């Protein structure tokens, strides 16, 4: 499933009611800081159902190469070449986690990297 890529979404505004945007800040060593649309730090405990996230397989695209894992109530992320945003969607029979790679000219590429958490 793909969503429209917009700068509004990049600023954290949901493109649909049950979609949440989170900016993923690379910290080095494969770790990240995840913030909500207001820039506040978001822990996995505060994220409620998101604690159910298990292991998300990695994926590659022309603009990114990354691996996203769930471990010890935190998301660990390795990424190269670009700014990445992570979005968690609730609804239907399963939850979906996607990552968005944003190039310098704000053309966006979505990669589905997990479901059924």
C-alpha positions in Angstrom: 0.0 0.0 0.0 1.3 3.4 -0.9 0.4 6.9 0.3 0.8 10.2 -1.5 4.2 11.8 -0.8 3.7 15.4 0.3 5.7 18.0 2.2 2.7 18.2 4.5 3.2 14.6 5.4 6.9 15.3 6.0 5.9 17.8 8.6 4.0 15.2 10.4 0.5 15.9 9.4 -1.5 12.7 8.9 -2.6 12.0 5.4 -5.4 9.9 6.9 -6.8 9.7 10.5 -5.1 6.5 11.4 -1.7 7.4 10.0 1.1 8.8 12.1 4.3 10.3 10.9 7.6 10.1 12.8 10.9 11.6 11.8 13.8 9.3 12.1 17.1 11.1 13.0 20.2 9.1 12.4 22.5 9.0 15.4 25.2 6.8 14.1 26.1 3.3 14.9 22.7 2.1 13.6 20.7 4.0 16.2 18.0 6.6 15.7 16.0 9.1 17.6 12.3 9.0 16.7 10.3 12.2 17.1 6.6 12.9 16.6 5.3 15.7 14.4 5.8 18.2 17.2 9.5 17.2 17.5 9.0 15.6 20.9 10.9 12.4 21.6 8.7 9.4 21.4 9.6 6.3 23.5 8.2 2.9 22.6 6.4 2.9 26.0 4.6 6.0 25.1 3.8 4.6 21.7 1.3 2.1 23.1 0.5 -0.6 20.6 3.8 0.1 18.8 5.5 -2.0 21.4 4.1 -5.0 19.6 6.5 -4.4 16.7 8.8 -7.4 16.3 11.3 -7.7 13.5 11.0 -5.7 10.3 12.9 -6.9 7.3 15.3 -4.6 5.5 14.8 -3.3 2.0 16.8 -1.4 -0.6 15.8 1.3 -3.0 17.7 3.6 -5.4 17.8 6.3 -2.7 18.3 4.3 0.4 19.7 1.2 2.0 18.5 0.5 5.5 17.6 -2.0 8.1 15.0 -1.5 10.8 14.7 -3.7 13.8 12.7 -3.8 17.0 14.8 -4.5 20.1 14.5 -3.7 23.7 11.6 -1.3 23.2 13.6 0.8 20.7 13.8 0.9 17.0 17.3 0.5 15.6 17.9 1.9 12.2 20.8 1.9 9.7 20.5 4.2 6.7 22.6 5.8 4.1 22.0 8.5 1.4 19.0 10.5 2.4 16.6 11.6 5.0 14.2 9.0 6.2 10.8 9.2 7.8 9.0 6.3 9.5 5.2 6.0 9.5 3.1 3.5 11.5 -0.4 2.8 10.3 -3.2 1.1 12.3 -6.2 -0.4 10.8 -7.7 -3.5 9.1 -6.3 -6.9 10.0 -2.8 -5.7 10.6 -0.5 -2.8 11.2 1.9 -1.6 8.6 5.2 0.2 9.0 6.7 2.1 6.1 9.8 4.2 5.6 10.0 7.2 3.3 13.2 8.4 1.7 13.2 12.0 0.8 15.7 13.3 -1.8 17.0 16.8 -1.9 14.3 17.9 -4.3 11.6 16.5 -2.1 10.6 13.7 -4.5 9.6 10.9 -2.2 10.0 7.2 -2.5 8.1 4.8 -0.3 9.2 1.2 0.6 7.0 -1.2 2.5 9.1 -2.8 5.1 6.8 -4.6 7.5 3.3 -5.8 8.3 1.3 -8.1 10.6 3.0 -7.0 13.8 
